[in-house]
Amino acid sequence: IAPGGGKRDGERVLDLLAAHPSTARFIATKLARRFVADEPPASLVTRAAATFTKTGGDIREVVRTILTSPEFFAPAAYRAKVKSPLEFVASAVRASGADVRSGMPLVQAMRQLGMPVYMCQPPTGYSDRAEAWVNTGALINRMNFAVSLSGDRRFGGAARATADDIAREVLAEDLSPATMATVAKATNEPQRVALLLGSPDFQKR
């Protein structure tokens, strides 16, 4: 780049970066990881990157390539992704039908789950891999949140949905034998709801 271009020099650098093959592959990998698996198939990443390059960076077309791919519909991709704390909290509130009248307990729960709202230190944002969110302590905290949500008045009101509602409408009755056996041991409905929300089945997207 010749000197003296001022602002145009910076824009030229951005154009070069945007058109670089590494950029296409990086964005394709991030999107495939988001929608398919923590370690997305190389074949899918390659095709998505090619779409990015061919369309001049049209993200909609890149996502279309991913969502219509055989890899997206493969059995291995079914519930392959673990929910982040934000996804877990939001989905638990929606699934339970809890009458949340204050957002502060949810913000506190997010902090306890390791994903404080607007507090990520690295500029790259929170991790999109399960390894950042799945460990013994984190799973215990998720169960504690489920217990609170299913019957704790801190949230404004207990869960309105039953465990059967959640199993049918959210999980499509696709529960592992271990989860069904665990939920069956509950002695009341709030416990059944909590055990279902805290189950491994509910942790998956």
N, C-alpha and C positions, 0 to 999 in steps of 0.2 A: 504494500500500500504506500503510495507516494505521500510524502509529508505535506503538511499544510492544509489538509482537508477539513480540519476542525470536526464538527459534529458528524459530517459525512464519513469520516474515518471510523468512528465508533459504530455507525450504522452498517458500514461495510463489513466490519468484524462480526457483527451480529448475523448478517446475511450469510457469511462464510460458515459460521458455527451452525446455523439453522439447517444449512444444506449439507453438512458433513454426515457421512454414513454412520459415524459413531452416535450422533444425535438421534438419528432415526432408530437405531438399535436400542439406545437407552430408553427412549420414550415407549417404544414397542414393548420392551421388557417390563417397564413399570406398569403399563396397562394390562399386559397379559398376567402379570403377577396379581394385579388387583382383581381380575375377573376369573382366573382359572386356577392358579396354584402358586405357592411360594417359589417353587422352581418350575416355571412354565416350560413346556416342550420347546426345544430349539427350533423345530420346524415351524411352530406357530409364530415365534418371535421373528424369524426370518421373513415370513409372509407379511406380517404386520409392518415390519420395517420397510419392506418393499412398497407397501401401500402408502406409507408415510412419504417416501421419496417420490413415488409416482404422482401423488396428489399435491405435492408441495406443502406437506404438513397438515393435511385435513384430518383433524382428530376424529371427527365423526366417522369418516371412512375407515380409519384405523380400528376404531371400536367395532364397526360393522364387520370388518374382517375377522376380528376375534370372536364376536358373539355368534357368528354364523359358521364358525369353524368346526370340524370334527372333534378337535381337541376340547372345545368348550362343552360339547355334549358327551364326551367320553365318560364312562363310569368312574374313572379315576379322578375326574374333576368334581364329582358330585360331593358336596359338602366337604371339599378339600380345604377350604379356607376357614380359619378360626376368626371369630369376631374380635375386633379391637374392643377395648373398654367402652368407647363411645357407642359402638354398634351394639354391644351387649346391653348397656344401660337403656339405650333407646328402644331396642327390641323387647326387652323385658317389661318396660313400662307400657308399651303398646299391646303386647300380648296379654298382659295381666289385666289391662283395663283399669289400672290404679288411678284414682282421682287425685292427681298430683296438684296441689294448690300452691306449692312453693318450690322453686327450682334449686334453692340452696342445698337441700339434702342430696340432690342429684350431683351438684357440683362437688360436694364433699366426697361422695362415692367415687366420682371420677378420679379425684386426687388419691384416694385409698387404693384404687385399682391401677395406679401408676400412669395415668394420663390426665394430669391436671389441665383444665380448660385454658387455652391460650398461654400455656407455660412451657411449651417445648423449647429446650435450649438450643439444639442444633438447627440451623436454618433449613435443613433438609426435611424437617417435620418428623412426626412420630413414625415408627417402623411399620411396615406393611407385611411383616413376617410373623408367623406364629411364635417363633422362639422368643420374641420380645415380651409376649403376653402370657405364655403358658408355662407355669411352674407351680409348685405346690402352694406357695403362699398366695399367688394370684388367684388360683382356683378356690381356695378357702375364702378369700375376700369376695369373690363372685357369689359363692354360696351364701355368705353373710348378707350380701346385698339382696339376694333373692328372698331370704327369710324376712328381712326388714320390709321389703316391698310387698310381700304377700299378706302382712298383717300389722305392720307398724304404722301408727298414726302420725309419725313424723312427716309422712308424705301426703297427709290430708285425708287419706281414707284407704282402707284395705283393698286388695285386688277384687275386682268384680267378676273376672273370668274364672271359671273352674279349670282344674287340671285337664278334664276331658275336653273342654273348649280349646285349650291351648294345644293339646295333642292332636285334635282333629283339624283345627283351622290354621294353625301355625306350622305344625310338624307333619301334617298330612298322615297321621297315625304311623309314621315311620320311626318307631322307637326300638332301640336295642333291647334284647331280653334283660340285660343288666339294669337298664333304666326302668323298665316296667316292673321288675322285681323290687327295686328300691322304692319307687313311688307307691307300690302296693303296701309297703310296711308303714306308711304314714297313718297317724291316728285321727287326723282331721283334715279338712279341706285346705286351710292355709299351708299346712305342712306338705300336702300333695303338690300344691302350686309351687312352693319354694323348691322342693326336690326336683321338679320338672324344669324350672327355670335355671337351676344350678347344675343340671345334668350335662354330660358330655354332648348329648344330641343337640341341646339348645345352644351350645357354644359355637356350633358351626353355622356358617351362612347358609 
